[in-house]
């Protein structure tokens, strides 16, 4: 959440920064007007409190002299009623203001490319050679169905479209990747967690999924619980409403979790295969750090996500997203995109975001600065390390063979019980 004082004091700058991020600019008008109303009510309340306190003192003086204070007491009672009404109005305005602020996205950092969509994204670097084939490479869904390791029809029968059944070595490959990613990130210094898969609404508010993206979430009827949309939520909210010491920072944490999203607004996109699913697995990376360290930590996190792809031998590139293409909570975001031969293009496999203090304000995560003793908001960062299903896609397409089999990357073989390749199994 943005600081209302910053918005009011820098309204022109905020409007320019949100030019490609805020679809309804009138929301800023509402926020500024509500803040003005709240301040006016506070000022009026302060005057009334002062008058009420003064009158209350007069009552004591009158009584001490044996006089009749009933008239003044009546005035104080009326002032109290008026003050209670003002305080109620102030609370209502403050709650409305907070709700409106919750709908405003983060401000992009100064070096984020200006633009409204992906056409303004900028490629930063590439790694690895795009593979060449002596045959026309197939898509992952064609490969998987031929090998019998993904069953789209039965997955849909069980749960509906957007759900897939993994089978045999397909299931083992998914599990192997999860363990491989967690081990790699743990070796890099991340602390591993196993998190709840059901999330309270307050936690989703803390990281920015609520109220803005409520339509994308699976809600548990009759309870304040939602299916986890990404492990960024439980990991970041570990420290919700906490004050950390400066020595506690930075905190590097990682977790595997299944993610559940309705993908509202994405109908018709990537309907074949497992590129876009309602349920998918991710290994998430989260960092919580001092404000002055977040840019360095961001660059390092991108490299840590890339490390998985490098060890798997998968060609990829890093792209910095434009203002209009970033996620709601991000101030700066890099996408790591892996090469998919079946699609003849790079596709996102990880988004790594620096949210600055945007989520920390919402979740009230602070630290005490040793040099001053003052409380400050931490900076939070998150990224996929990686999206597991999309990594399966990349392996199937990049390691496919002329006979239809798929070679298992060497680094994964110990996690697959020594299996070196996937060949067709009977249906």
Kinemage of the C-alpha trace (Angstrom):
@kinemage 1
@onewidth
@group {chain A} dominant
@subgroup {mainchain}
@vectorlist {calphas} color= white
{ca unk a 1} P 0.000 0.000 0.000
{ca unk a 2} L 1.247 3.478 -0.811
{ca unk a 3} L 1.813 6.089 1.880
{ca unk a 4} L -1.103 8.549 1.718
{ca unk a 5} L 1.179 11.413 2.720
{ca unk a 6} L 3.468 10.666 -0.204
{ca unk a 7} L 0.483 10.607 -2.573
{ca unk a 8} L -0.835 13.952 -1.334
{ca unk a 9} L 2.566 15.644 -1.309
{ca unk a 10} L 3.599 14.226 -4.703
{ca unk a 11} L 0.279 13.931 -6.523
{ca unk a 12} L 1.618 14.929 -9.971
{ca unk a 13} L 4.497 12.434 -9.745
{ca unk a 14} L 2.191 9.640 -8.554
{ca unk a 15} L -0.238 10.250 -11.422
{ca unk a 16} L 2.585 10.086 -13.950
{ca unk a 17} L 4.073 6.945 -12.408
{ca unk a 18} L 0.690 5.208 -12.468
{ca unk a 19} L -0.181 6.313 -15.994
{ca unk a 20} L 0.079 2.754 -17.343
{ca unk a 21} L -0.777 0.941 -14.104
{ca unk a 22} L -3.988 2.497 -12.818
{ca unk a 23} L -6.918 1.859 -15.132
{ca unk a 24} L -9.184 4.283 -13.270
{ca unk a 25} L -7.288 7.541 -12.460
{ca unk a 26} L -10.367 8.864 -10.639
{ca unk a 27} L -9.379 6.523 -7.802
{ca unk a 28} L -6.581 8.959 -6.964
{ca unk a 29} L -9.096 11.826 -6.896
{ca unk a 30} L -11.200 9.857 -4.420
{ca unk a 31} L -8.192 9.076 -2.230
{ca unk a 32} L -7.064 12.705 -2.083
{ca unk a 33} L -10.621 13.909 -1.334
{ca unk a 34} L -11.090 11.306 1.407
{ca unk a 35} L -7.775 12.269 2.995
{ca unk a 36} L -8.834 15.935 3.004
{ca unk a 37} L -12.151 14.999 4.610
{ca unk a 38} L -10.417 12.842 7.207
{ca unk a 39} L -8.025 15.665 8.096
{ca unk a 40} L -10.911 18.137 8.375
{ca unk a 41} L -12.783 15.798 10.716
{ca unk a 42} L -9.637 15.292 12.793
{ca unk a 43} L -9.140 19.050 13.071
{ca unk a 44} L -12.756 19.629 14.025
{ca unk a 45} L -12.516 16.834 16.575
{ca unk a 46} L -9.373 18.329 18.112
{ca unk a 47} L -11.161 21.671 18.564
{ca unk a 48} L -14.120 19.949 20.201
{ca unk a 49} L -11.873 17.923 22.519
{ca unk a 50} L -10.086 21.054 23.607
{ca unk a 51} L -13.401 22.826 24.263
{ca unk a 52} L -14.785 19.780 26.108
{ca unk a 53} L -11.667 19.525 28.293
{ca unk a 54} L -11.854 23.230 29.122
{ca unk a 55} L -15.533 23.001 30.063
{ca unk a 56} L -14.842 19.933 32.189
{ca unk a 57} L -12.249 21.921 34.141
{ca unk a 58} L -14.815 24.684 34.668
{ca unk a 59} L -17.172 22.154 36.263
{ca unk a 60} L -14.534 21.306 38.844
{ca unk a 61} L -13.899 24.960 39.606
{ca unk a 62} L -17.637 25.757 39.971
{ca unk a 63} L -18.230 22.795 42.272
{ca unk a 64} L -15.207 23.647 44.407
{ca unk a 65} L -16.801 27.029 45.040
{ca unk a 66} L -20.161 25.464 45.909
{ca unk a 67} L -21.845 26.670 42.720
{ca unk a 68} L -24.351 24.998 40.362
{ca unk a 69} L -22.459 23.346 37.453
{ca unk a 70} L -25.499 21.709 35.796
{ca unk a 71} L -25.581 24.135 32.830
{ca unk a 72} L -21.900 23.570 32.064
{ca unk a 73} L -22.333 19.806 32.556
{ca unk a 74} L -25.144 19.897 29.989
{ca unk a 75} L -22.821 21.669 27.543
{ca unk a 76} L -20.113 19.048 28.128
{ca unk a 77} L -22.620 16.242 27.501
{ca unk a 78} L -23.670 17.839 24.208
{ca unk a 79} L -20.037 18.334 23.202
{ca unk a 80} L -19.396 14.655 24.016
{ca unk a 81} L -22.257 13.544 21.792
{ca unk a 82} L -21.042 15.755 18.967
{ca unk a 83} L -17.496 14.475 19.424
{ca unk a 84} L -18.652 10.840 19.364
{ca unk a 85} L -20.456 11.479 16.090
{ca unk a 86} L -17.353 13.125 14.605
{ca unk a 87} L -15.160 10.208 15.686
{ca unk a 88} L -17.605 7.783 14.081
{ca unk a 89} L -17.480 9.768 10.828
{ca unk a 90} L -13.689 9.867 10.979
{ca unk a 91} L -13.505 6.079 11.440
{ca unk a 92} L -15.824 5.509 8.490
{ca unk a 93} L -13.849 7.877 6.252
{ca unk a 94} L -10.545 6.284 7.343
{ca unk a 95} L -11.863 2.793 6.583
{ca unk a 96} L -13.089 3.911 3.157
{ca unk a 97} L -9.750 5.604 2.490
{ca unk a 98} L -7.824 2.445 3.418
{ca unk a 99} L -10.066 0.379 1.124
{ca unk a 100} L -9.395 2.742 -1.783
{ca unk a 101} L -5.637 2.760 -1.088
{ca unk a 102} L -5.691 -1.052 -1.202
{ca unk a 103} L -6.777 -0.840 -4.864
{ca unk a 104} L -3.883 1.388 -5.990
{ca unk a 105} L -0.857 -0.492 -7.408
{ca unk a 106} L 2.748 0.065 -6.431
{ca unk a 107} L 4.766 2.856 -8.013
{ca unk a 108} L 7.336 1.653 -10.568
{ca unk a 109} L 10.979 2.401 -9.842
{ca unk a 110} L 12.672 5.079 -11.936
{ca unk a 111} L 14.583 2.626 -14.165
{ca unk a 112} L 11.524 0.560 -15.112
{ca unk a 113} L 10.762 0.842 -18.868
{ca unk a 114} L 7.879 3.175 -19.646
{ca unk a 115} L 5.019 1.494 -21.507
{ca unk a 116} L 1.584 -0.018 -21.143
{ca unk a 117} L 2.240 -3.658 -22.044
{ca unk a 118} L 4.763 -6.374 -22.929
{ca unk a 119} L 5.798 -4.615 -26.154
{ca unk a 120} L 7.804 -2.190 -23.998
{ca unk a 121} L 9.639 -4.914 -22.062
{ca unk a 122} L 13.404 -4.954 -22.476
{ca unk a 123} L 15.643 -7.992 -22.788
{ca unk a 124} L 18.627 -7.826 -20.428
{ca unk a 125} L 20.599 -10.968 -21.193
{ca unk a 126} L 20.490 -14.497 -22.579
{ca unk a 127} L 22.039 -17.759 -21.474
{ca unk a 128} L 22.555 -21.025 -23.355
{ca unk a 129} L 22.195 -22.128 -26.948
{ca unk a 130} L 18.769 -22.723 -28.407
{ca unk a 131} L 18.719 -26.444 -29.395
{ca unk a 132} L 18.474 -27.518 -33.016
{ca unk a 133} L 16.664 -30.663 -34.132
{ca unk a 134} L 16.911 -32.947 -37.139
{ca unk a 135} L 13.117 -33.199 -37.010
{ca unk a 136} L 10.212 -30.841 -36.412
{ca unk a 137} L 10.018 -30.446 -32.604
{ca unk a 138} L 6.678 -31.276 -31.027
{ca unk a 139} L 4.850 -29.435 -28.281
{ca unk a 140} L 4.939 -30.750 -24.724
{ca unk a 141} L 1.305 -31.866 -24.767
{ca unk a 142} L 1.894 -33.969 -27.904
{ca unk a 143} L 5.017 -35.501 -26.359
{ca unk a 144} L 3.338 -36.167 -22.998
{ca unk a 145} L 0.252 -37.812 -24.485
{ca unk a 146} L 2.382 -40.046 -26.699
{ca unk a 147} L 4.497 -41.084 -23.710
{ca unk a 148} L 1.424 -41.503 -21.498
{ca unk a 149} L 2.785 -39.311 -18.679
{ca unk a 150} L 0.084 -36.612 -18.709
{ca unk a 151} L -3.609 -37.417 -18.959
{ca unk a 152} L -5.587 -34.301 -19.819
{ca unk a 153} L -8.881 -36.100 -20.429
{ca unk a 154} L -8.965 -37.923 -17.104
{ca unk a 155} L -7.747 -34.839 -15.245
{ca unk a 156} L -10.692 -32.899 -16.657
{ca unk a 157} L -13.026 -35.775 -15.771
{ca unk a 158} L -11.912 -35.567 -12.145
{ca unk a 159} L -11.837 -31.797 -11.647
{ca unk a 160} L -12.804 -30.022 -14.867
{ca unk a 161} L -10.823 -28.122 -17.485
{ca unk a 162} L -7.544 -26.631 -16.333
{ca unk a 163} L -6.589 -29.669 -14.242
{ca unk a 164} L -4.205 -32.406 -15.405
{ca unk a 165} L -3.431 -35.910 -14.177
{ca unk a 166} L 0.292 -36.751 -14.002
{ca unk a 167} L 1.205 -40.406 -14.400
{ca unk a 168} L 4.240 -42.616 -13.865
{ca unk a 169} L 7.487 -40.908 -14.814
{ca unk a 170} L 5.559 -37.686 -15.412
{ca unk a 171} L 4.587 -37.647 -11.728
{ca unk a 172} L 8.122 -38.590 -10.724
{ca unk a 173} L 9.574 -35.822 -12.889
{ca unk a 174} L 7.362 -33.213 -11.215
{ca unk a 175} L 8.333 -34.467 -7.753
{ca unk a 176} L 12.016 -34.666 -8.711
{ca unk a 177} L 12.001 -31.048 -9.853
{ca unk a 178} L 10.416 -29.865 -6.600
{ca unk a 179} L 13.081 -31.601 -4.515
{ca unk a 180} L 15.894 -30.481 -6.821
{ca unk a 181} L 14.778 -26.846 -6.645
{ca unk a 182} L 14.369 -26.873 -2.860
{ca unk a 183} L 17.776 -28.489 -2.375
{ca unk a 184} L 19.454 -25.983 -4.683
{ca unk a 185} L 17.907 -22.970 -2.956
{ca unk a 186} L 18.653 -24.391 0.476
{ca unk a 187} L 22.305 -24.786 -0.553
{ca unk a 188} L 22.255 -21.125 -1.636
{ca unk a 189} L 21.260 -20.081 1.869
{ca unk a 190} L 17.462 -20.093 1.880
{ca unk a 191} L 15.623 -21.511 4.877
{ca unk a 192} L 13.039 -24.088 3.815
{ca unk a 193} L 9.466 -23.965 5.074
{ca unk a 194} L 6.425 -26.140 4.575
{ca unk a 195} L 3.476 -23.753 4.558
{ca unk a 196} L -0.315 -23.939 4.959
{ca unk a 197} L -2.182 -24.311 1.685
{ca unk a 198} L -5.195 -22.400 3.044
{ca unk a 199} L -4.732 -18.665 3.575
{ca unk a 200} L -6.650 -16.095 5.635
{ca unk a 201} L -8.011 -13.002 3.943
{ca unk a 202} L -5.764 -10.726 6.009
{ca unk a 203} L -2.685 -12.481 4.630
{ca unk a 204} L -3.914 -12.028 1.063
{ca unk a 205} L -4.497 -8.350 1.808
{ca unk a 206} L -0.941 -8.128 3.122
{ca unk a 207} L 0.661 -9.237 -0.136
{ca unk a 208} L -1.833 -7.526 -2.442
{ca unk a 209} L -4.039 -10.325 -3.781
{ca unk a 210} L -7.040 -8.905 -1.925
{ca unk a 211} L -9.161 -6.992 -2.581
{ca unk a 212} L -7.914 -6.333 -6.124
{ca unk a 213} L -7.817 -9.935 -7.408
{ca unk a 214} L -10.615 -11.566 -5.464
{ca unk a 215} L -12.125 -13.009 -8.671
{ca unk a 216} L -8.961 -15.069 -9.260
{ca unk a 217} L -9.076 -16.753 -5.847
{ca unk a 218} L -10.787 -19.947 -4.721
{ca unk a 219} L -12.728 -19.093 -1.552
{ca unk a 220} L -13.802 -21.607 1.099
{ca unk a 221} L -17.516 -20.995 1.561
{ca unk a 222} L -18.493 -19.855 5.044
{ca unk a 223} L -14.919 -19.301 6.207
{ca unk a 224} L -12.259 -16.593 5.956
{ca unk a 225} L -10.005 -18.978 4.065
{ca unk a 226} L -8.774 -19.171 0.485
{ca unk a 227} L -6.772 -21.748 -1.432
{ca unk a 228} L -3.168 -20.619 -1.713
{ca unk a 229} L -2.581 -18.684 -4.993
{ca unk a 230} L 1.217 -18.640 -4.546
{ca unk a 231} L 3.611 -19.424 -1.690
{ca unk a 232} L 4.633 -15.762 -1.741
{ca unk a 233} L 1.564 -15.185 0.443
{ca unk a 234} L 2.254 -17.517 3.399
{ca unk a 235} L 6.006 -16.924 3.282
{ca unk a 236} L 5.790 -13.127 3.358
{ca unk a 237} L 3.074 -13.189 6.011
{ca unk a 238} L 5.198 -15.235 8.389
{ca unk a 239} L 6.268 -11.824 9.692
{ca unk a 240} L 2.882 -10.082 9.457
{ca unk a 241} L 2.428 -7.550 12.314
{ca unk a 242} L 5.954 -8.219 13.609
{ca unk a 243} L 8.924 -6.012 14.407
{ca unk a 244} L 12.259 -7.549 13.415
{ca unk a 245} L 15.691 -6.492 14.600
{ca unk a 246} L 18.130 -5.183 12.034
{ca unk a 247} L 20.324 -8.221 12.794
{ca unk a 248} L 17.427 -10.450 11.638
{ca unk a 249} L 17.804 -9.109 8.096
{ca unk a 250} L 17.994 -10.214 5.398
{ca unk a 251} L 15.695 -13.228 5.677
{ca unk a 252} L 15.824 -15.687 2.762
{ca unk a 253} L 13.007 -18.233 2.802
{ca unk a 254} L 11.707 -20.811 0.342
{ca unk a 255} L 8.830 -23.255 0.130
{ca unk a 256} L 7.040 -25.609 -2.205
{ca unk a 257} L 3.287 -25.220 -2.445
{ca unk a 258} L 0.544 -26.072 -4.903
{ca unk a 259} L -1.027 -22.890 -6.258
{ca unk a 260} L -4.693 -22.465 -7.143
{ca unk a 261} L -6.033 -19.721 -9.412
{ca unk a 262} L -9.248 -19.298 -11.332
{ca unk a 263} L -7.288 -17.355 -13.962
{ca unk a 264} L -10.249 -15.034 -14.485
{ca unk a 265} L -9.761 -12.995 -17.639
{ca unk a 266} L -7.418 -15.581 -19.172
{ca unk a 267} L -9.981 -17.697 -20.979
{ca unk a 268} L -8.804 -18.828 -24.378
{ca unk a 269} L -5.106 -18.477 -23.477
{ca unk a 270} L -2.867 -21.558 -23.487
{ca unk a 271} L -5.776 -23.958 -23.415
{ca unk a 272} L -3.591 -26.872 -24.575
{ca unk a 273} L -1.164 -28.545 -22.212
{ca unk a 274} L -0.028 -27.358 -18.803
{ca unk a 275} L 1.265 -23.844 -19.503
{ca unk a 276} L -1.793 -22.344 -17.774
{ca unk a 277} L -3.617 -24.418 -15.153
{ca unk a 278} L -5.995 -23.815 -12.252
{ca unk a 279} L -3.710 -25.951 -10.066
{ca unk a 280} L 0.056 -25.898 -10.450
{ca unk a 281} L 3.165 -26.392 -8.354
{ca unk a 282} L 5.768 -23.757 -7.567
{ca unk a 283} L 8.870 -23.438 -5.479
{ca unk a 284} L 8.804 -19.875 -4.191
{ca unk a 285} L 11.618 -17.583 -3.081
{ca unk a 286} L 10.987 -14.692 -0.682
{ca unk a 287} L 13.418 -12.171 0.745
{ca unk a 288} L 12.815 -9.655 3.529
{ca unk a 289} L 15.527 -7.040 3.867
{ca unk a 290} L 16.548 -3.490 4.721
{ca unk a 291} L 15.454 -0.823 2.200
{ca unk a 292} L 19.011 -0.043 1.121
{ca unk a 293} L 19.670 -3.707 0.277
{ca unk a 294} L 16.631 -4.571 -1.818
{ca unk a 295} L 18.069 -3.715 -5.241
{ca unk a 296} L 21.144 -5.899 -4.612
{ca unk a 297} L 18.957 -8.690 -3.246
{ca unk a 298} L 16.712 -8.404 -6.305
{ca unk a 299} L 19.552 -8.917 -8.763
{ca unk a 300} L 20.808 -11.874 -6.751
{ca unk a 301} L 17.369 -13.468 -6.649
{ca unk a 302} L 17.129 -13.336 -10.446
{ca unk a 303} L 20.479 -15.118 -10.654
{ca unk a 304} L 19.285 -17.728 -8.139
{ca unk a 305} L 16.217 -18.458 -10.274
{ca unk a 306} L 18.452 -18.665 -13.354
{ca unk a 307} L 20.707 -21.117 -11.551
{ca unk a 308} L 18.012 -23.802 -11.738
{ca unk a 309} L 17.724 -23.400 -15.512
{ca unk a 310} L 21.496 -23.375 -15.954
{ca unk a 311} L 21.900 -26.604 -14.006
{ca unk a 312} L 19.150 -28.146 -16.151
{ca unk a 313} L 20.889 -26.929 -19.310
{ca unk a 314} L 17.865 -24.940 -20.505
{ca unk a 315} L 18.389 -21.877 -22.701
{ca unk a 316} L 16.668 -18.782 -21.332
{ca unk a 317} L 16.657 -15.010 -21.223
{ca unk a 318} L 15.971 -12.300 -18.650
{ca unk a 319} L 13.537 -9.489 -19.422
{ca unk a 320} L 12.747 -6.374 -17.369
{ca unk a 321} L 9.027 -5.648 -17.512
{ca unk a 322} L 7.514 -2.310 -18.431
{ca unk a 323} L 5.385 -0.274 -16.036
{ca unk a 324} L 2.138 -1.576 -17.464
{ca unk a 325} L 3.178 -5.231 -17.604
{ca unk a 326} L 4.242 -5.621 -13.976
{ca unk a 327} L 2.209 -7.258 -11.250
{ca unk a 328} L 0.129 -5.156 -8.857
{ca unk a 329} L 2.582 -5.205 -5.919
{ca unk a 330} L 5.826 -4.936 -7.884
{ca unk a 331} L 7.930 -1.793 -8.147
{ca unk a 332} L 10.316 -3.581 -10.517
{ca unk a 333} L 10.042 -7.036 -12.046
{ca unk a 334} L 12.242 -9.311 -14.105
{ca unk a 335} L 10.798 -12.246 -16.014
{ca unk a 336} L 13.018 -15.248 -16.632
{ca unk a 337} L 11.832 -16.829 -19.885
{ca unk a 338} L 12.812 -20.332 -20.979
{ca unk a 339} L 13.099 -21.407 -24.625
{ca unk a 340} L 10.321 -23.760 -25.777
{ca unk a 341} L 11.145 -25.413 -29.132
{ca unk a 342} L 7.562 -26.622 -29.636
{ca unk a 343} L 6.368 -23.019 -29.582
{ca unk a 344} L 9.547 -21.589 -31.125
{ca unk a 345} L 9.628 -18.830 -28.526
{ca unk a 346} L 10.648 -17.886 -25.007
{ca unk a 347} L 7.984 -18.238 -22.296
{ca unk a 348} L 7.938 -16.946 -18.729
{ca unk a 349} L 8.982 -19.486 -16.121
{ca unk a 350} L 9.689 -17.091 -13.248
{ca unk a 351} L 8.748 -13.532 -12.303
{ca unk a 352} L 11.071 -11.967 -9.745
{ca unk a 353} L 9.700 -8.812 -8.117
{ca unk a 354} L 10.980 -6.134 -5.790
{ca unk a 355} L 7.947 -4.759 -3.946
{ca unk a 356} L 9.901 -2.213 -1.869
{ca unk a 357} L 7.798 -1.366 1.240
{ca unk a 358} L 4.428 -1.805 -0.541
{ca unk a 359} L 3.590 -5.195 0.988
{ca unk a 360} L 5.286 -4.387 4.290
{ca unk a 361} L 2.932 -1.433 4.821
{ca unk a 362} L -0.092 -3.622 4.151
{ca unk a 363} L 1.166 -6.484 6.340
{ca unk a 364} L 2.789 -4.205 8.956
{ca unk a 365} L 6.246 -5.800 8.781
{ca unk a 366} L 8.844 -3.507 10.329
{ca unk a 367} L 12.343 -3.543 11.775
{ca unk a 368} L 14.120 -1.405 14.345
{ca unk a 369} L 17.124 0.472 12.985
{ca unk a 370} L 20.083 -0.075 15.356
{ca unk a 371} L 21.670 3.326 14.762
{ca unk a 372} L 18.534 5.343 15.514
{ca unk a 373} L 16.165 2.996 17.325
{ca unk a 374} L 13.437 4.027 14.896
{ca unk a 375} L 10.946 1.626 13.320
{ca unk a 376} L 11.044 1.308 9.531
{ca unk a 377} L 9.196 -0.821 7.021
{ca unk a 378} L 11.195 -3.677 5.508
{ca unk a 379} L 11.389 -4.316 1.766
{ca unk a 380} L 9.955 -7.576 0.426
{ca unk a 381} L 10.923 -9.507 -2.704
{ca unk a 382} L 9.500 -12.652 -4.245
{ca unk a 383} L 10.028 -14.896 -7.237
{ca unk a 384} L 9.395 -18.370 -8.578
{ca unk a 385} L 12.322 -20.625 -8.261
{ca unk a 386} L 10.739 -22.068 -10.482
{ca unk a 387} L 7.226 -22.767 -11.727
{ca unk a 388} L 7.459 -26.562 -11.691
{ca unk a 389} L 4.930 -27.427 -14.393
{ca unk a 390} L 6.516 -25.029 -16.865
{ca unk a 391} L 9.900 -26.571 -16.097
{ca unk a 392} L 8.405 -29.954 -17.019
{ca unk a 393} L 7.225 -28.362 -20.276
{ca unk a 394} L 10.722 -27.044 -20.990
{ca unk a 395} L 12.379 -30.404 -20.316
{ca unk a 396} L 9.933 -32.318 -22.504
{ca unk a 397} L 10.376 -29.931 -25.433
{ca unk a 398} L 14.121 -29.284 -25.174
{ca unk a 399} L 15.162 -32.884 -24.484
{ca unk a 400} L 12.828 -34.661 -26.922
{ca unk a 401} L 14.402 -37.283 -29.191
{ca unk a 402} L 13.615 -38.450 -32.729
{ca unk a 403} L 12.123 -41.720 -31.421
{ca unk a 404} L 9.673 -39.809 -29.206
{ca unk a 405} L 11.525 -40.382 -25.932
{ca unk a 406} L 12.762 -37.609 -23.636
{ca unk a 407} L 16.209 -37.557 -22.040
{ca unk a 408} L 16.303 -36.651 -18.346
{ca unk a 409} L 18.841 -33.879 -17.561
{ca unk a 410} L 21.782 -35.426 -15.758
{ca unk a 411} L 21.366 -33.312 -12.618
{ca unk a 412} L 17.839 -34.710 -12.126
{ca unk a 413} L 18.689 -38.392 -12.505
{ca unk a 414} L 19.546 -38.978 -8.829
{ca unk a 415} L 16.086 -37.594 -7.986
{ca unk a 416} L 14.544 -39.989 -10.531
{ca unk a 417} L 16.127 -43.128 -9.136
{ca unk a 418} L 18.718 -43.172 -11.913
{ca unk a 419} L 16.190 -43.010 -14.774
{ca unk a 420} L 17.941 -41.568 -17.833
{ca unk a 421} L 15.031 -41.158 -20.209
{ca unk a 422} L 11.258 -41.361 -20.486
{ca unk a 423} L 9.881 -43.790 -23.030
{ca unk a 424} L 6.335 -44.657 -23.949
{ca unk a 425} L 4.342 -46.600 -21.389
{ca unk a 426} L 1.218 -48.616 -22.047
{ca unk a 427} L -2.110 -46.863 -21.539
